[in-house]
Amino acid sequence: MGIYRIAYYSTPHPTLTSDDIEAILKVARSRNADLKLSGVLLHVFGQFIQLLEGPVASIETVMNSIVRDTRHSDIHIFLKQSGSTRSFERWAMWSDYLGGDLTEAEARERDILQQSALKALAELDRQAAIRDVAAPAEAVPLKYH
Ligand SMILES: Cc1cc2nc3c(=O)[nH]c(=O)nc-3n(C[C@H](O)[C@H](O)[C@H](O)COP(=O)(O)O)c2cc1C
């Protein structure tokens, strides 16, 4: 059966504690196992980066919950793919937060995911900088009193 992959980064709510993240992972692992989803959740550079892989209907179900979850905001999807193999078959939701031994191939996929997210973040910053430079007068109205 074909699988689908989706990845996003988001900004954790500033009051989120380590207990909150553990609670997210507990629910994620149990629900993902039921829905035959696998993936990783990274918490790096003040961002969440998550990859989900599995049947498209399951991804839609879980993403519907995730985008409405107020424990994070500014969700940017930077990867959507279909394929036939999973990268994190053994993990209902691996997390850098809780750890767990990744195979070399899994660790490589995690690094690629992190790099892709950072590239997407940098591109967003670059576009914001271009907009700021293009419209300085509007961004900073000059006032002489
Ligand atoms: C960063 C982040 C990642 C999450 N990842 C998952 C996940 O992989 N699977 C999952 O079932 N819930 C995940 N959740 C929790 C869901 O948003 C939601 O609370 C949970 O699935 C219960 O769904 P419901 O609120 O629609 O009842 C995540 C939440 C956050 C903030």
Ligand as a Chemical Component Dictionary entry (heavy atoms), coordinates in Angstrom:
data_LIG
# 
_chem_comp.id                   LIG 
_chem_comp.type                 NON-POLYMER 
_chem_comp.pdbx_formal_charge   0 
_chem_comp.three_letter_code    LIG 
# 
loop_
_chem_comp_atom.comp_id 
_chem_comp_atom.atom_id 
_chem_comp_atom.alt_atom_id 
_chem_comp_atom.type_symbol 
_chem_comp_atom.charge 
_chem_comp_atom.model_Cartn_x 
_chem_comp_atom.model_Cartn_y 
_chem_comp_atom.model_Cartn_z 
_chem_comp_atom.pdbx_ordinal 
LIG C1  C1  C 0 3.753  19.535 18.103 1  
LIG C2  C2  C 0 2.614  18.557 18.258 2  
LIG C3  C3  C 0 2.695  17.313 17.653 3  
LIG C4  C4  C 0 1.658  16.395 17.780 4  
LIG N1  N1  N 0 1.766  15.187 17.154 5  
LIG C5  C5  C 0 0.751  14.312 17.239 6  
LIG C6  C6  C 0 0.805  13.062 16.551 7  
LIG O1  O1  O 0 1.780  12.714 15.894 8  
LIG N2  N2  N 0 -0.264 12.240 16.675 9  
LIG C7  C7  C 0 -1.365 12.552 17.408 10 
LIG O2  O2  O 0 -2.298 11.760 17.463 11 
LIG N3  N3  N 0 -1.431 13.718 18.072 12 
LIG C8  C8  C 0 -0.420 14.601 17.999 13 
LIG N4  N4  N 0 -0.498 15.789 18.682 14 
LIG C9  C9  C 0 -1.668 16.026 19.558 15 
LIG C10 C10 C 0 -2.873 16.450 18.776 16 
LIG O3  O3  O 0 -2.787 17.839 18.459 17 
LIG C11 C11 C 0 -4.185 16.193 19.564 18 
LIG O4  O4  O 0 -4.142 16.844 20.807 19 
LIG C12 C12 C 0 -4.423 14.718 19.809 20 
LIG O5  O5  O 0 -4.186 13.965 18.647 21 
LIG C13 C13 C 0 -5.888 14.454 20.261 22 
LIG O6  O6  O 0 -6.762 14.831 19.239 23 
LIG P1  P1  P 0 -8.058 15.723 19.506 24 
LIG O7  O7  O 0 -7.570 16.937 20.243 25 
LIG O8  O8  O 0 -8.640 16.033 18.162 26 
LIG O9  O9  O 0 -8.950 14.866 20.360 27 
LIG C14 C14 C 0 0.513  16.726 18.555 28 
LIG C15 C15 C 0 0.442  17.981 19.147 29 
LIG C16 C16 C 0 1.481  18.898 19.017 30 
LIG C17 C17 C 0 1.378  20.239 19.675 31 
# 
loop_
_chem_comp_bond.comp_id 
_chem_comp_bond.atom_id_1 
_chem_comp_bond.atom_id_2 
_chem_comp_bond.value_order 
_chem_comp_bond.pdbx_ordinal 
LIG C1  C2  SING 1  
LIG C2  C3  SING 2  
LIG C2  C16 DOUB 3  
LIG C3  C4  DOUB 4  
LIG C4  N1  SING 5  
LIG C4  C14 SING 6  
LIG N1  C5  DOUB 7  
LIG C5  C6  SING 8  
LIG C5  C8  SING 9  
LIG C6  O1  DOUB 10 
LIG C6  N2  SING 11 
LIG N2  C7  SING 12 
LIG C7  O2  DOUB 13 
LIG C7  N3  SING 14 
LIG N3  C8  DOUB 15 
LIG C8  N4  SING 16 
LIG N4  C9  SING 17 
LIG N4  C14 SING 18 
LIG C9  C10 SING 19 
LIG C10 O3  SING 20 
LIG C10 C11 SING 21 
LIG C11 O4  SING 22 
LIG C11 C12 SING 23 
LIG C12 O5  SING 24 
LIG C12 C13 SING 25 
LIG C13 O6  SING 26 
LIG O6  P1  SING 27 
LIG P1  O7  DOUB 28 
LIG P1  O8  SING 29 
LIG P1  O9  SING 30 
LIG C14 C15 DOUB 31 
LIG C15 C16 SING 32 
LIG C16 C17 SING 33 
# 
